[in-house]
Amino acid sequence: MISSVAEMYGIHPQTLRLYEREGLLKPSRTDGNTRLYTEEDLQRLEFILNLARDLGVNIAGIAIILQMRERMEDMNRKMQEFVRFVQDEVAFRASNAHADPSKGAIIPLRKPTINVAPREKKKI
């Protein structure tokens, strides 16, 4: 509840309401409209308070930092998915390469061509 969280972090309940109004926090609500904060909400609040108290960042700056943080986490998730896809694809192709190695290649292989220049005959 808002009063418990405010007391826990030494802030006024209005500060929590402001953070919610600005979209920095999104606590869930009961049927009676009471705010309920999850562990994730509390971790986010600690991050917000660290930015505000320790680093002096204003609300607009906090919003930008949180937005950038979310984008970076999303990009990281996508990058991990891509790496898993590539690993799976390489493993699949390697397992199917025993019949014809060129079929398992990620980059199509061509048979090398060797150009041999005719040698000049030595005179004896």
N, C-alpha and C positions, 0 to 999 in steps of 0.2 A: 504494500500500500504506500501511497505517496508520503504520508507522515513518517512511516518507518524508514523509508529510503532517505528522506530529507534529514532525519535525525542521524542515520548511519553515516552520512557523508558530510554532516555539518553545514548543510545549505538550507535555504528557505524553500518551502513547498512551491512558492511562486516561481522560483528559479526552474524547478522541474516543469512547471506548467509552461513557462517561456520556452524551454528547450523543446517541449512537445509542440507548441504553437509554431515554432520555427522549423519543425520537421526533423530536428536532430535526434529526438527520441520518439519511439512509437510503442508505448506500453499497451498491453491488451486491456480489455475492459470486461467487467462482469455484467450480468443482466441489470444490476443496480447502478451501472456506470462508474464503478470504482476502478481506479487504475491498478493494474497488477504488473509488476516488473519481473521479467525473467532474468536468469543468470546472464544471458546474452545482453539484455538491456543494461544490467548493472556494469558489465565490462565496458560497454559503449559509454555509459555515464562516466566511469573512471577515466576513460580516454579523453572525453570532453572536458572533464574537470582538470585533467593534467594540462591540456592545451590552454584552458582559460587561466587557471591559477599559476601554473609553473612557467608557462611560456608567454602569457599575456595576449593570447590570440582572441580576437573579438568573435562574435557570433557568426558574422559573414565569413570570416576566415575559417572557423571551425566547420561550417557547412561545406566549404570548398575542399578542405582537407578530408572530411569524411567521404565526400563524393569521389575524390581521387583515390582514396583508399579502397572503396568498393569497386571502382573500375580496375584497379591493379589486381585485386583478388579475383575478379571475373576473368581478366586476361591470364592470370596464373592458372586458373582452372582450365581455361581453353587450351593453354599451352600444354598442360599435363595430359589432357585428352588427346591432343595431337601426337604427343610423344608416345602414348600408349598405342594409338592407331598405327604409327610407324613401326613400333616394336612388334605388334601383332602381324603386320603386313610382311615384315622381314622374316619373322619366324615362319609364317605360312609359306612364303616363297622358298625359303630354305628347305622346308620339309617336302616340297614338291619338286625340288631341283634334282633329285637323284636320277630321274629318268632322262631328262634333258637339261643340263646346267643352264643353257641359255634361256629356258622358260622361267627359271627362278630368279633371273636377274632383275633388279629394279630398273636398271638402265639397259636397254636392249644391246646385246653383244653382237658384234660382227666378226666374222672370221678375218684374221689379219691377212693382208696381202703383202707379199714380199716381192719387191722389184729387184731383180738381180741384173746388174749391168754386165754386158759381155766383157770378158777379160781380153786384153790384148795379148797376142801370142808373143812370147819372148824369142828373140833370135839368138841362136847359138852360134 
